[in-house]
Amino acid sequence: MLYYALVFFIVAIVAGVLGFGGIAGASAGIAQILFFLFLAFLVISLLMHLVRGR
């Protein structure tokens, strides 16, 4: 999932440089959503690991 966030981030940067504002904004929004989703899964995974006590 972090891979897809990075891909959309790079697409947003390239689209922004080339002047495609709409595509850049949409790609940046998708990358931001995927990044925060990844962070949420990371926190949940760490909490589950601590609760299990391994």
mmCIF file as Biopython writes it, N, C-alpha, C and O atoms, coordinates in Angstrom:
data_model
#
loop_
_atom_site.group_PDB
_atom_site.id
_atom_site.type_symbol
_atom_site.label_atom_id
_atom_site.label_alt_id
_atom_site.label_comp_id
_atom_site.label_asym_id
_atom_site.label_entity_id
_atom_site.label_seq_id
_atom_site.pdbx_PDB_ins_code
_atom_site.Cartn_x
_atom_site.Cartn_y
_atom_site.Cartn_z
_atom_site.occupancy
_atom_site.B_iso_or_equiv
_atom_site.auth_seq_id
_atom_site.auth_asym_id
_atom_site.pdbx_PDB_model_num
ATOM 1   N N  . MET A ? 1  ? 0.826  -1.188  0.000   1.0 0.0 1  A 1 
ATOM 2   C CA . MET A ? 1  ? 0.000  0.000   0.000   1.0 0.0 1  A 1 
ATOM 3   C C  . MET A ? 1  ? 0.871  1.253   0.000   1.0 0.0 1  A 1 
ATOM 4   O O  . MET A ? 1  ? 0.541  2.245   -0.650  1.0 0.0 1  A 1 
ATOM 5   N N  . LEU A ? 2  ? 1.960  1.207   0.714   1.0 0.0 2  A 1 
ATOM 6   C CA . LEU A ? 2  ? 2.880  2.344   0.715   1.0 0.0 2  A 1 
ATOM 7   C C  . LEU A ? 2  ? 3.479  2.540   -0.672  1.0 0.0 2  A 1 
ATOM 8   O O  . LEU A ? 2  ? 3.756  3.668   -1.078  1.0 0.0 2  A 1 
ATOM 9   N N  . TYR A ? 3  ? 3.677  1.453   -1.390  1.0 0.0 3  A 1 
ATOM 10  C CA . TYR A ? 3  ? 4.185  1.531   -2.761  1.0 0.0 3  A 1 
ATOM 11  C C  . TYR A ? 3  ? 3.236  2.344   -3.643  1.0 0.0 3  A 1 
ATOM 12  O O  . TYR A ? 3  ? 3.677  3.201   -4.409  1.0 0.0 3  A 1 
ATOM 13  N N  . TYR A ? 4  ? 1.932  2.073   -3.532  1.0 0.0 4  A 1 
ATOM 14  C CA . TYR A ? 4  ? 0.953  2.797   -4.339  1.0 0.0 4  A 1 
ATOM 15  C C  . TYR A ? 4  ? 0.892  4.270   -3.952  1.0 0.0 4  A 1 
ATOM 16  O O  . TYR A ? 4  ? 0.705  5.127   -4.815  1.0 0.0 4  A 1 
ATOM 17  N N  . ALA A ? 5  ? 1.047  4.568   -2.679  1.0 0.0 5  A 1 
ATOM 18  C CA . ALA A ? 5  ? 1.074  5.962   -2.250  1.0 0.0 5  A 1 
ATOM 19  C C  . ALA A ? 5  ? 2.265  6.686   -2.873  1.0 0.0 5  A 1 
ATOM 20  O O  . ALA A ? 5  ? 2.140  7.830   -3.310  1.0 0.0 5  A 1 
ATOM 21  N N  . LEU A ? 6  ? 3.409  6.025   -2.914  1.0 0.0 6  A 1 
ATOM 22  C CA . LEU A ? 6  ? 4.591  6.627   -3.530  1.0 0.0 6  A 1 
ATOM 23  C C  . LEU A ? 6  ? 4.412  6.802   -5.039  1.0 0.0 6  A 1 
ATOM 24  O O  . LEU A ? 6  ? 4.845  7.807   -5.604  1.0 0.0 6  A 1 
ATOM 25  N N  . VAL A ? 7  ? 3.775  5.825   -5.692  1.0 0.0 7  A 1 
ATOM 26  C CA . VAL A ? 7  ? 3.532  5.921   -7.133  1.0 0.0 7  A 1 
ATOM 27  C C  . VAL A ? 7  ? 2.623  7.110   -7.431  1.0 0.0 7  A 1 
ATOM 28  O O  . VAL A ? 7  ? 2.913  7.892   -8.337  1.0 0.0 7  A 1 
ATOM 29  N N  . PHE A ? 8  ? 1.529  7.259   -6.684  1.0 0.0 8  A 1 
ATOM 30  C CA . PHE A ? 8  ? 0.626  8.378   -6.915  1.0 0.0 8  A 1 
ATOM 31  C C  . PHE A ? 8  ? 1.300  9.710   -6.594  1.0 0.0 8  A 1 
ATOM 32  O O  . PHE A ? 8  ? 1.018  10.721  -7.237  1.0 0.0 8  A 1 
ATOM 33  N N  . PHE A ? 9  ? 2.181  9.712   -5.609  1.0 0.0 9  A 1 
ATOM 34  C CA . PHE A ? 9  ? 2.920  10.933  -5.272  1.0 0.0 9  A 1 
ATOM 35  C C  . PHE A ? 9  ? 3.822  11.346  -6.439  1.0 0.0 9  A 1 
ATOM 36  O O  . PHE A ? 9  ? 3.884  12.525  -6.790  1.0 0.0 9  A 1 
ATOM 37  N N  . ILE A ? 10 ? 4.510  10.387  -7.031  1.0 0.0 10 A 1 
ATOM 38  C CA . ILE A ? 10 ? 5.396  10.687  -8.156  1.0 0.0 10 A 1 
ATOM 39  C C  . ILE A ? 10 ? 4.584  11.130  -9.371  1.0 0.0 10 A 1 
ATOM 40  O O  . ILE A ? 10 ? 4.993  12.041  -10.091 1.0 0.0 10 A 1 
ATOM 41  N N  . VAL A ? 11 ? 3.436  10.492  -9.603  1.0 0.0 11 A 1 
ATOM 42  C CA . VAL A ? 11 ? 2.561  10.916  -10.696 1.0 0.0 11 A 1 
ATOM 43  C C  . VAL A ? 11 ? 2.102  12.347  -10.470 1.0 0.0 11 A 1 
ATOM 44  O O  . VAL A ? 11 ? 2.032  13.132  -11.416 1.0 0.0 11 A 1 
ATOM 45  N N  . ALA A ? 12 ? 1.789  12.695  -9.230  1.0 0.0 12 A 1 
ATOM 46  C CA . ALA A ? 12 ? 1.356  14.056  -8.915  1.0 0.0 12 A 1 
ATOM 47  C C  . ALA A ? 12 ? 2.479  15.059  -9.173  1.0 0.0 12 A 1 
ATOM 48  O O  . ALA A ? 12 ? 2.231  16.151  -9.685  1.0 0.0 12 A 1 
ATOM 49  N N  . ILE A ? 13 ? 3.697  14.699  -8.825  1.0 0.0 13 A 1 
ATOM 50  C CA . ILE A ? 13 ? 4.829  15.607  -9.052  1.0 0.0 13 A 1 
ATOM 51  C C  . ILE A ? 13 ? 5.054  15.810  -10.554 1.0 0.0 13 A 1 
ATOM 52  O O  . ILE A ? 13 ? 5.230  16.940  -11.007 1.0 0.0 13 A 1 
ATOM 53  N N  . VAL A ? 14 ? 5.048  14.739  -11.309 1.0 0.0 14 A 1 
ATOM 54  C CA . VAL A ? 14 ? 5.266  14.833  -12.758 1.0 0.0 14 A 1 
ATOM 55  C C  . VAL A ? 14 ? 4.142  15.630  -13.407 1.0 0.0 14 A 1 
ATOM 56  O O  . VAL A ? 14 ? 4.403  16.486  -14.252 1.0 0.0 14 A 1 
ATOM 57  N N  . ALA A ? 15 ? 2.898  15.364  -13.025 1.0 0.0 15 A 1 
ATOM 58  C CA . ALA A ? 15 ? 1.767  16.086  -13.599 1.0 0.0 15 A 1 
ATOM 59  C C  . ALA A ? 15 ? 1.819  17.568  -13.228 1.0 0.0 15 A 1 
ATOM 60  O O  . ALA A ? 15 ? 1.466  18.423  -14.040 1.0 0.0 15 A 1 
ATOM 61  N N  . GLY A ? 16 ? 2.253  17.868  -12.023 1.0 0.0 16 A 1 
ATOM 62  C CA . GLY A ? 16 ? 2.378  19.262  -11.611 1.0 0.0 16 A 1 
ATOM 63  C C  . GLY A ? 16 ? 3.444  20.000  -12.389 1.0 0.0 16 A 1 
ATOM 64  O O  . GLY A ? 16 ? 3.259  21.161  -12.756 1.0 0.0 16 A 1 
ATOM 65  N N  . VAL A ? 17 ? 4.564  19.334  -12.645 1.0 0.0 17 A 1 
ATOM 66  C CA . VAL A ? 17 ? 5.649  19.946  -13.415 1.0 0.0 17 A 1 
ATOM 67  C C  . VAL A ? 17 ? 5.200  20.204  -14.851 1.0 0.0 17 A 1 
ATOM 68  O O  . VAL A ? 17 ? 5.553  21.224  -15.443 1.0 0.0 17 A 1 
ATOM 69  N N  . LEU A ? 18 ? 4.423  19.281  -15.406 1.0 0.0 18 A 1 
ATOM 70  C CA . LEU A ? 18 ? 3.973  19.416  -16.788 1.0 0.0 18 A 1 
ATOM 71  C C  . LEU A ? 18 ? 2.768  20.343  -16.931 1.0 0.0 18 A 1 
ATOM 72  O O  . LEU A ? 18 ? 2.369  20.661  -18.051 1.0 0.0 18 A 1 
ATOM 73  N N  . GLY A ? 19 ? 2.189  20.777  -15.827 1.0 0.0 19 A 1 
ATOM 74  C CA . GLY A ? 19 ? 1.106  21.743  -15.884 1.0 0.0 19 A 1 
ATOM 75  C C  . GLY A ? 19 ? -0.288 21.151  -15.859 1.0 0.0 19 A 1 
ATOM 76  O O  . GLY A ? 19 ? -1.257 21.862  -16.127 1.0 0.0 19 A 1 
ATOM 77  N N  . PHE A ? 20 ? -0.418 19.894  -15.552 1.0 0.0 20 A 1 
ATOM 78  C CA . PHE A ? 20 ? -1.740 19.269  -15.464 1.0 0.0 20 A 1 
ATOM 79  C C  . PHE A ? 20 ? -2.226 19.368  -14.020 1.0 0.0 20 A 1 
ATOM 80  O O  . PHE A ? 20 ? -2.052 18.436  -13.235 1.0 0.0 20 A 1 
ATOM 81  N N  . GLY A ? 21 ? -2.829 20.487  -13.679 1.0 0.0 21 A 1 
ATOM 82  C CA . GLY A ? 21 ? -3.220 20.756  -12.298 1.0 0.0 21 A 1 
ATOM 83  C C  . GLY A ? 21 ? -4.263 19.809  -11.750 1.0 0.0 21 A 1 
ATOM 84  O O  . GLY A ? 21 ? -4.173 19.399  -10.593 1.0 0.0 21 A 1 
ATOM 85  N N  . GLY A ? 22 ? -5.254 19.449  -12.556 1.0 0.0 22 A 1 
ATOM 86  C CA . GLY A ? 22 ? -6.316 18.556  -12.092 1.0 0.0 22 A 1 
ATOM 87  C C  . GLY A ? 22 ? -5.809 17.163  -11.787 1.0 0.0 22 A 1 
ATOM 88  O O  . GLY A ? 22 ? -6.163 16.567  -10.770 1.0 0.0 22 A 1 
ATOM 89  N N  . ILE A ? 23 ? -4.981 16.654  -12.674 1.0 0.0 23 A 1 
ATOM 90  C CA . ILE A ? 23 ? -4.420 15.315  -12.478 1.0 0.0 23 A 1 
ATOM 91  C C  . ILE A ? 23 ? -3.478 15.318  -11.281 1.0 0.0 23 A 1 
ATOM 92  O O  . ILE A ? 23 ? -3.462 14.369  -10.497 1.0 0.0 23 A 1 
ATOM 93  N N  . ALA A ? 24 ? -2.700 16.373  -11.141 1.0 0.0 24 A 1 
ATOM 94  C CA . ALA A ? 24 ? -1.761 16.464  -10.017 1.0 0.0 24 A 1 
ATOM 95  C C  . ALA A ? 24 ? -2.515 16.509  -8.693  1.0 0.0 24 A 1 
ATOM 96  O O  . ALA A ? 24 ? -2.120 15.853  -7.729  1.0 0.0 24 A 1 
ATOM 97  N N  . GLY A ? 25 ? -3.590 17.274  -8.642  1.0 0.0 25 A 1 
ATOM 98  C CA . GLY A ? 25 ? -4.371 17.365  -7.409  1.0 0.0 25 A 1 
ATOM 99  C C  . GLY A ? 25 ? -5.030 16.050  -7.048  1.0 0.0 25 A 1 
ATOM 100 O O  . GLY A ? 25 ? -5.046 15.656  -5.882  1.0 0.0 25 A 1 
ATOM 101 N N  . ALA A ? 26 ? -5.578 15.366  -8.051  1.0 0.0 26 A 1 
ATOM 102 C CA . ALA A ? 26 ? -6.229 14.077  -7.801  1.0 0.0 26 A 1 
ATOM 103 C C  . ALA A ? 26 ? -5.216 13.036  -7.346  1.0 0.0 26 A 1 
ATOM 104 O O  . ALA A ? 26 ? -5.480 12.276  -6.414  1.0 0.0 26 A 1 
ATOM 105 N N  . SER A ? 27 ? -4.064 12.997  -7.996  1.0 0.0 27 A 1 
ATOM 106 C CA . SER A ? 27 ? -3.030 12.022  -7.620  1.0 0.0 27 A 1 
ATOM 107 C C  . SER A ? 27 ? -2.491 12.309  -6.221  1.0 0.0 27 A 1 
ATOM 108 O O  . SER A ? 27 ? -2.239 11.384  -5.449  1.0 0.0 27 A 1 
ATOM 109 N N  . ALA A ? 28 ? -2.316 13.574  -5.900  1.0 0.0 28 A 1 
ATOM 110 C CA . ALA A ? 28 ? -1.840 13.929  -4.558  1.0 0.0 28 A 1 
ATOM 111 C C  . ALA A ? 28 ? -2.869 13.545  -3.504  1.0 0.0 28 A 1 
ATOM 112 O O  . ALA A ? 28 ? -2.508 13.083  -2.422  1.0 0.0 28 A 1 
ATOM 113 N N  . GLY A ? 29 ? -4.135 13.730  -3.811  1.0 0.0 29 A 1 
ATOM 114 C CA . GLY A ? 29 ? -5.192 13.343  -2.869  1.0 0.0 29 A 1 
ATOM 115 C C  . GLY A ? 29 ? -5.222 11.844  -2.630  1.0 0.0 29 A 1 
ATOM 116 O O  . GLY A ? 29 ? -5.353 11.395  -1.491  1.0 0.0 29 A 1 
ATOM 117 N N  . ILE A ? 30 ? -5.102 11.074  -3.695  1.0 0.0 30 A 1 
ATOM 118 C CA . ILE A ? 30 ? -5.081 9.614   -3.565  1.0 0.0 30 A 1 
ATOM 119 C C  . ILE A ? 30 ? -3.852 9.162   -2.783  1.0 0.0 30 A 1 
ATOM 120 O O  . ILE A ? 30 ? -3.946 8.283   -1.927  1.0 0.0 30 A 1 
ATOM 121 N N  . ALA A ? 31 ? -2.704 9.763   -3.076  1.0 0.0 31 A 1 
ATOM 122 C CA . ALA A ? 31 ? -1.481 9.406   -2.351  1.0 0.0 31 A 1 
ATOM 123 C C  . ALA A ? 31 ? -1.611 9.717   -0.866  1.0 0.0 31 A 1 
ATOM 124 O O  . ALA A ? 31 ? -1.148 8.947   -0.025  1.0 0.0 31 A 1 
ATOM 125 N N  . GLN A ? 32 ? -2.235 10.840  -0.544  1.0 0.0 32 A 1 
ATOM 126 C CA . GLN A ? 32 ? -2.413 11.216  0.860   1.0 0.0 32 A 1 
ATOM 127 C C  . GLN A ? 32 ? -3.337 10.235  1.576   1.0 0.0 32 A 1 
ATOM 128 O O  . GLN A ? 32 ? -3.054 9.832   2.704   1.0 0.0 32 A 1 
ATOM 129 N N  . ILE A ? 33 ? -4.431 9.849   0.937   1.0 0.0 33 A 1 
ATOM 130 C CA . ILE A ? 33 ? -5.358 8.887   1.540   1.0 0.0 33 A 1 
ATOM 131 C C  . ILE A ? 33 ? -4.664 7.550   1.772   1.0 0.0 33 A 1 
ATOM 132 O O  . ILE A ? 33 ? -4.788 6.964   2.848   1.0 0.0 33 A 1 
ATOM 133 N N  . LEU A ? 34 ? -3.929 7.062   0.765   1.0 0.0 34 A 1 
ATOM 134 C CA . LEU A ? 34 ? -3.245 5.782   0.907   1.0 0.0 34 A 1 
ATOM 135 C C  . LEU A ? 34 ? -2.172 5.834   1.989   1.0 0.0 34 A 1 
ATOM 136 O O  . LEU A ? 34 ? -1.979 4.859   2.715   1.0 0.0 34 A 1 
ATOM 137 N N  . PHE A ? 35 ? -1.471 6.964   2.103   1.0 0.0 35 A 1 
ATOM 138 C CA . PHE A ? 35 ? -0.437 7.094   3.119   1.0 0.0 35 A 1 
ATOM 139 C C  . PHE A ? 35 ? -1.036 7.032   4.522   1.0 0.0 35 A 1 
ATOM 140 O O  . PHE A ? 35 ? -0.510 6.337   5.391   1.0 0.0 35 A 1 
ATOM 141 N N  . PHE A ? 36 ? -2.131 7.752   4.744   1.0 0.0 36 A 1 
ATOM 142 C CA . PHE A ? 36 ? -2.745 7.734   6.069   1.0 0.0 36 A 1 
ATOM 143 C C  . PHE A ? 36 ? -3.389 6.389   6.372   1.0 0.0 36 A 1 
ATOM 144 O O  . PHE A ? 36 ? -3.434 5.968   7.528   1.0 0.0 36 A 1 
ATOM 145 N N  . LEU A ? 37 ? -3.888 5.714   5.346   1.0 0.0 37 A 1 
ATOM 146 C CA . LEU A ? 37 ? -4.417 4.368   5.533   1.0 0.0 37 A 1 
ATOM 147 C C  . LEU A ? 37 ? -3.297 3.418   5.939   1.0 0.0 37 A 1 
ATOM 148 O O  . LEU A ? 37 ? -3.483 2.572   6.814   1.0 0.0 37 A 1 
ATOM 149 N N  . PHE A ? 38 ? -2.131 3.556   5.302   1.0 0.0 38 A 1 
ATOM 150 C CA . PHE A ? 38 ? -0.964 2.759   5.662   1.0 0.0 38 A 1 
ATOM 151 C C  . PHE A ? 38 ? -0.552 3.017   7.108   1.0 0.0 38 A 1 
ATOM 152 O O  . PHE A ? 38 ? -0.244 2.081   7.845   1.0 0.0 38 A 1 
ATOM 153 N N  . LEU A ? 39 ? -0.548 4.285   7.512   1.0 0.0 39 A 1 
ATOM 154 C CA . LEU A ? 39 ? -0.190 4.608   8.893   1.0 0.0 39 A 1 
ATOM 155 C C  . LEU A ? 39 ? -1.178 4.013   9.889   1.0 0.0 39 A 1 
ATOM 156 O O  . LEU A ? 39 ? -0.779 3.531   10.949  1.0 0.0 39 A 1 
ATOM 157 N N  . ALA A ? 40 ? -2.455 4.044   9.555   1.0 0.0 40 A 1 
ATOM 158 C CA . ALA A ? 40 ? -3.469 3.462   10.434  1.0 0.0 40 A 1 
ATOM 159 C C  . ALA A ? 40 ? -3.245 1.963   10.588  1.0 0.0 40 A 1 
ATOM 160 O O  . ALA A ? 40 ? -3.321 1.434   11.698  1.0 0.0 40 A 1 
ATOM 161 N N  . PHE A ? 41 ? -2.970 1.274   9.480   1.0 0.0 41 A 1 
ATOM 162 C CA . PHE A ? 41 ? -2.705 -0.163  9.557   1.0 0.0 41 A 1 
ATOM 163 C C  . PHE A ? 41 ? -1.428 -0.449  10.342  1.0 0.0 41 A 1 
ATOM 164 O O  . PHE A ? 41 ? -1.354 -1.454  11.049  1.0 0.0 41 A 1 
ATOM 165 N N  . LEU A ? 42 ? -0.434 0.408   10.232  1.0 0.0 42 A 1 
ATOM 166 C CA . LEU A ? 42 ? 0.800  0.239   10.993  1.0 0.0 42 A 1 
ATOM 167 C C  . LEU A ? 42 ? 0.523  0.350   12.492  1.0 0.0 42 A 1 
ATOM 168 O O  . LEU A ? 42 ? 1.003  -0.471  13.273  1.0 0.0 42 A 1 
ATOM 169 N N  . VAL A ? 43 ? -0.240 1.352   12.893  1.0 0.0 43 A 1 
ATOM 170 C CA . VAL A ? 43 ? -0.558 1.533   14.313  1.0 0.0 43 A 1 
ATOM 171 C C  . VAL A ? 43 ? -1.375 0.352   14.830  1.0 0.0 43 A 1 
ATOM 172 O O  . VAL A ? 43 ? -1.109 -0.152  15.922  1.0 0.0 43 A 1 
ATOM 173 N N  . ILE A ? 44 ? -2.358 -0.091  14.062  1.0 0.0 44 A 1 
ATOM 174 C CA . ILE A ? 44 ? -3.175 -1.241  14.476  1.0 0.0 44 A 1 
ATOM 175 C C  . ILE A ? 44 ? -2.303 -2.481  14.614  1.0 0.0 44 A 1 
ATOM 176 O O  . ILE A ? 44 ? -2.453 -3.244  15.568  1.0 0.0 44 A 1 
ATOM 177 N N  . SER A ? 45 ? -1.394 -2.685  13.668  1.0 0.0 45 A 1 
ATOM 178 C CA . SER A ? 45 ? -0.511 -3.838  13.726  1.0 0.0 45 A 1 
ATOM 179 C C  . SER A ? 45 ? 0.394  -3.787  14.955  1.0 0.0 45 A 1 
ATOM 180 O O  . SER A ? 45 ? 0.591  -4.802  15.623  1.0 0.0 45 A 1 
ATOM 181 N N  . LEU A ? 46 ? 0.944  -2.613  15.253  1.0 0.0 46 A 1 
ATOM 182 C CA . LEU A ? 46 ? 1.800  -2.488  16.435  1.0 0.0 46 A 1 
ATOM 183 C C  . LEU A ? 46 ? 1.020  -2.719  17.726  1.0 0.0 46 A 1 
ATOM 184 O O  . LEU A ? 46 ? 1.520  -3.361  18.650  1.0 0.0 46 A 1 
ATOM 185 N N  . LEU A ? 47 ? -0.194 -2.200  17.791  1.0 0.0 47 A 1 
ATOM 186 C CA . LEU A ? 47 ? -1.019 -2.415  18.984  1.0 0.0 47 A 1 
ATOM 187 C C  . LEU A ? 47 ? -1.370 -3.887  19.154  1.0 0.0 47 A 1 
ATOM 188 O O  . LEU A ? 47 ? -1.344 -4.405  20.271  1.0 0.0 47 A 1 
ATOM 189 N N  . MET A ? 48 ? -1.696 -4.559  18.065  1.0 0.0 48 A 1 
ATOM 190 C CA . MET A ? 48 ? -2.017 -5.984  18.153  1.0 0.0 48 A 1 
ATOM 191 C C  . MET A ? 48 ? -0.792 -6.787  18.591  1.0 0.0 48 A 1 
ATOM 192 O O  . MET A ? 48 ? -0.912 -7.761  19.334  1.0 0.0 48 A 1 
ATOM 193 N N  . HIS A ? 49 ? 0.368  -6.375  18.133  1.0 0.0 49 A 1 
ATOM 194 C CA . HIS A ? 49 ? 1.608  -7.070  18.526  1.0 0.0 49 A 1 
ATOM 195 C C  . HIS A ? 49 ? 1.862  -6.877  20.032  1.0 0.0 49 A 1 
ATOM 196 O O  . HIS A ? 49 ? 2.272  -7.815  20.715  1.0 0.0 49 A 1 
ATOM 197 N N  . LEU A ? 50 ? 1.623  -5.681  20.539  1.0 0.0 50 A 1 
ATOM 198 C CA . LEU A ? 50 ? 1.830  -5.425  21.959  1.0 0.0 50 A 1 
ATOM 199 C C  . LEU A ? 50 ? 0.810  -6.146  22.831  1.0 0.0 50 A 1 
ATOM 200 O O  . LEU A ? 50 ? 1.140  -6.606  23.924  1.0 0.0 50 A 1 
ATOM 201 N N  . VAL A ? 51 ? -0.427 -6.248  22.354  1.0 0.0 51 A 1 
ATOM 202 C CA . VAL A ? 51 ? -1.489 -6.896  23.121  1.0 0.0 51 A 1 
ATOM 203 C C  . VAL A ? 51 ? -1.230 -8.400  23.201  1.0 0.0 51 A 1 
ATOM 204 O O  . VAL A ? 51 ? -1.472 -9.016  24.238  1.0 0.0 51 A 1 
ATOM 205 N N  . ARG A ? 52 ? -0.749 -8.980  22.134  1.0 0.0 52 A 1 
ATOM 206 C CA . ARG A ? 52 ? -0.478 -10.419 22.125  1.0 0.0 52 A 1 
ATOM 207 C C  . ARG A ? 52 ? 0.699  -10.790 23.010  1.0 0.0 52 A 1 
ATOM 208 O O  . ARG A ? 52 ? 0.745  -11.902 23.536  1.0 0.0 52 A 1 
ATOM 209 N N  . GLY A ? 53 ? 1.638  -9.896  23.182  1.0 0.0 53 A 1 
ATOM 210 C CA . GLY A ? 53 ? 2.745  -10.122 24.098  1.0 0.0 53 A 1 
ATOM 211 C C  . GLY A ? 53 ? 3.850  -10.988 23.561  1.0 0.0 53 A 1 
ATOM 212 O O  . GLY A ? 53 ? 4.559  -11.630 24.337  1.0 0.0 53 A 1 
ATOM 213 N N  . ARG A ? 54 ? 4.016  -11.027 22.283  1.0 0.0 54 A 1 
ATOM 214 C CA . ARG A ? 54 ? 5.085  -11.851 21.725  1.0 0.0 54 A 1 
ATOM 215 C C  . ARG A ? 54 ? 6.395  -11.159 21.822  1.0 0.0 54 A 1 
ATOM 216 O O  . ARG A ? 54 ? 7.414  -11.706 21.400  1.0 0.0 54 A 1 
#
